[in-house]
Amino acid sequence: MTVVNTNPQRPPMHIGSIIRIVLLFVAAIFFFSLYVAFQLDKKRIPVYQAMIKDSTITTALLDPMYKQTILKKKGVVKSTDYEISYSYKIGDATYHEKKTVKEEPQTVTMPLYYSKSDPAVHTFNPQADIDNIEKDAASKGPIVVGCILVAVAAWYIRKYLKRRAEDIEEMETGYRPLRYE
C-alpha cells in the first residue's frame, strides 16, 4: 500500500492497518458474545426439565402448508428444513407460532410441551433442547477463536505502532531505518 503524506508535519496514518485491527476486534467481540449467549441459554434448562417432570403437554395444530428449504452443496443435499406454522390452546388463550424443524411434518397435530408458569414458553422436544444447550455451553470454540483474534489484533497494533514510530523518526531525522519484514 502506497502511503502519501500530504502534511509534512504529521506521519501517515496507514489506514489499511487501522481497518484490519478494527475488523479483528469486531470479529473477536462477535465470538465472545456467542460464547456468552451459549452460557446464558443454560438458564432455560430448568424450565425444560420442569416441562418433562410435570408432563405439561398439549396438542399443537399444524398448518398443512409449510415451507421446505433444501441446502445443497455441489449438487448434493446437505440438509432440509421445514418452516411450520402452528397454534395451541392453553385455557382460554390461543397461541400462534412459527418454528423451523428438521423433520417433515407427517400429521396435522403434534404433542407440545409448555411451561406451567408461562405457557408461551414451549417446545416439541424438551430433552433434545436440553442436550443441544448443554452441548453448545460446553463448547470452548468461540472463546478460543475470540482470544486468537485478540492476539492477532495485538500483534497488528504492535506492528502498526512500530511502523508509526519509524515514520516519525524519518520525519525528524530524514533517515528511514531498514525494515526487516
C-alpha positions as CSV (number, residue, x, y, z in Angstrom):
1,M,0.0,0.0,0.0
2,T,1.4,3.4,-1.0
3,V,1.1,6.0,1.7
4,V,1.1,9.6,0.6
5,N,1.8,12.2,3.3
6,T,0.3,15.5,2.2
7,N,1.1,17.2,5.5
8,P,4.8,17.2,6.2
9,Q,4.1,17.8,9.9
10,R,2.3,14.6,10.5
11,P,3.2,11.0,9.7
12,P,0.9,8.9,7.5
13,M,-1.9,7.0,9.2
14,H,-1.7,3.6,7.4
15,I,-5.4,3.3,7.2
16,G,-5.3,-0.3,6.0
17,S,-3.7,-1.4,9.2
18,I,-6.3,0.5,11.3
19,I,-9.1,-1.1,9.4
20,R,-7.6,-4.5,9.8
21,I,-7.2,-4.0,13.6
22,V,-10.8,-2.8,13.9
23,L,-12.2,-5.7,11.9
24,L,-10.2,-8.2,14.1
25,F,-11.7,-6.7,17.3
26,V,-15.2,-6.7,15.8
27,A,-14.9,-10.4,14.9
28,A,-13.4,-11.2,18.4
29,I,-16.4,-9.4,20.1
30,F,-18.8,-11.5,17.9
31,F,-17.2,-14.8,19.1
32,F,-17.1,-13.6,22.8
33,S,-20.8,-12.7,22.6
34,L,-21.6,-16.1,21.0
35,Y,-19.9,-17.8,24.0
36,V,-21.8,-15.6,26.5
37,A,-25.1,-16.4,24.7
38,F,-24.4,-20.1,25.0
39,Q,-23.8,-19.7,28.7
40,L,-27.0,-17.7,29.2
41,D,-29.0,-20.4,27.4
42,K,-28.2,-22.7,30.3
43,K,-30.9,-20.8,32.3
44,R,-33.6,-22.4,30.2
45,I,-32.6,-26.0,31.2
46,P,-34.6,-26.0,34.5
47,V,-37.7,-24.8,32.6
48,Y,-37.4,-27.7,30.1
49,Q,-36.7,-30.1,32.9
50,A,-39.9,-28.9,34.6
51,M,-41.9,-29.5,31.4
52,I,-40.7,-33.1,31.3
53,K,-41.3,-33.7,35.1
54,D,-44.7,-32.0,35.1
55,S,-45.7,-33.6,31.8
56,T,-47.3,-30.3,30.8
57,I,-48.3,-31.4,27.3
58,T,-50.9,-30.0,24.9
59,T,-51.6,-30.6,21.2
60,A,-50.4,-28.2,18.6
61,L,-52.4,-27.9,15.4
62,L,-50.1,-27.5,12.4
63,D,-51.0,-25.5,9.3
64,P,-50.9,-28.0,6.5
65,M,-49.0,-25.5,4.3
66,Y,-45.3,-25.3,5.2
67,K,-42.1,-24.0,3.6
68,Q,-39.4,-26.5,2.7
69,T,-35.7,-25.3,2.4
70,I,-33.1,-27.6,0.9
71,L,-29.4,-26.7,1.4
72,K,-27.3,-28.2,-1.4
73,K,-23.6,-28.1,-1.8
74,K,-22.2,-29.0,-5.2
75,G,-25.5,-30.6,-6.1
76,V,-25.6,-32.8,-3.0
77,V,-28.4,-32.2,-0.5
78,K,-26.7,-31.3,2.9
79,S,-29.9,-30.5,4.9
80,T,-33.6,-30.0,4.6
81,D,-35.5,-27.7,7.0
82,Y,-39.3,-27.1,7.3
83,E,-40.8,-23.9,8.5
84,I,-44.1,-24.7,10.1
85,S,-46.9,-22.6,11.5
86,Y,-48.9,-23.9,14.4
87,S,-51.3,-22.9,17.1
88,Y,-52.1,-24.3,20.5
89,K,-54.6,-23.5,23.2
90,I,-54.0,-23.4,27.0
91,G,-57.1,-22.5,29.0
92,D,-58.7,-19.6,27.2
93,A,-55.6,-18.4,25.5
94,T,-54.6,-19.4,22.0
95,Y,-51.0,-19.1,20.8
96,H,-49.8,-18.8,17.2
97,E,-46.2,-19.6,16.4
98,K,-43.7,-20.5,13.7
99,K,-40.8,-22.8,14.0
100,T,-38.1,-24.4,11.8
101,V,-37.8,-28.2,12.2
102,K,-35.5,-30.8,10.6
103,E,-38.2,-33.4,10.0
104,E,-41.1,-33.1,7.6
105,P,-44.4,-33.0,9.5
106,Q,-46.4,-36.2,9.0
107,T,-49.6,-35.2,10.8
108,V,-51.6,-32.0,11.4
109,T,-51.2,-32.4,15.2
110,M,-48.1,-32.8,17.3
111,P,-47.6,-33.1,21.1
112,L,-46.2,-29.8,22.5
113,Y,-44.6,-29.3,25.9
114,Y,-45.2,-25.9,27.6
115,S,-44.3,-24.2,30.9
116,K,-46.9,-24.0,33.6
117,S,-45.6,-20.6,34.7
118,D,-45.5,-19.2,31.2
119,P,-47.5,-21.1,28.5
120,A,-45.8,-19.0,25.8
121,V,-42.6,-20.9,26.6
122,H,-42.9,-24.2,24.7
123,T,-41.1,-26.8,22.7
124,F,-41.8,-30.0,20.8
125,N,-38.9,-31.9,22.3
126,P,-37.5,-30.5,25.7
127,Q,-34.9,-33.3,26.1
128,A,-33.4,-32.5,22.7
129,D,-33.3,-28.8,23.6
130,I,-31.6,-29.6,26.9
131,D,-29.0,-31.8,25.0
132,N,-28.3,-29.0,22.4
133,I,-28.0,-26.3,25.1
134,E,-25.5,-28.4,27.1
135,K,-23.5,-29.3,24.0
136,D,-23.3,-25.6,23.0
137,A,-22.5,-24.4,26.5
138,A,-19.7,-27.0,26.8
139,S,-18.1,-25.8,23.6
140,K,-15.0,-23.6,24.1
141,G,-14.6,-22.9,20.4
142,P,-16.0,-19.4,20.4
143,I,-13.9,-18.3,23.3
144,V,-10.7,-19.8,21.8
145,V,-11.3,-18.1,18.4
146,G,-12.0,-14.8,20.2
147,C,-8.8,-15.0,22.1
148,I,-6.8,-15.8,18.9
149,L,-8.4,-12.9,17.1
150,V,-7.4,-10.5,20.0
151,A,-3.8,-11.9,19.9
152,V,-3.6,-11.3,16.2
153,A,-5.0,-7.8,16.6
154,A,-2.5,-7.1,19.4
155,W,0.3,-8.2,17.0
156,Y,-1.0,-5.8,14.3
157,I,-1.2,-3.0,16.8
158,R,2.4,-3.6,17.8
159,K,3.4,-3.7,14.1
160,Y,1.4,-0.5,13.4
161,L,2.9,1.4,16.4
162,K,6.5,0.4,15.4
163,R,5.9,1.5,11.8
164,R,4.4,4.8,13.0
165,A,7.4,5.4,15.2
166,E,9.7,4.8,12.2
167,D,7.7,7.3,10.2
168,I,8.0,9.9,12.9
169,E,11.8,9.2,13.2
170,E,12.1,9.5,9.4
171,M,10.3,12.9,9.5
172,E,12.6,14.1,12.3
173,T,15.9,12.8,11.0
174,G,15.3,12.4,7.3
175,Y,16.7,8.9,7.6
176,R,14.5,5.8,7.0
177,P,15.6,2.8,9.1
178,L,15.8,-0.6,7.4
179,R,12.7,-2.7,7.7
180,Y,13.0,-6.5,8.1
181,E,9.6,-7.8,7.3
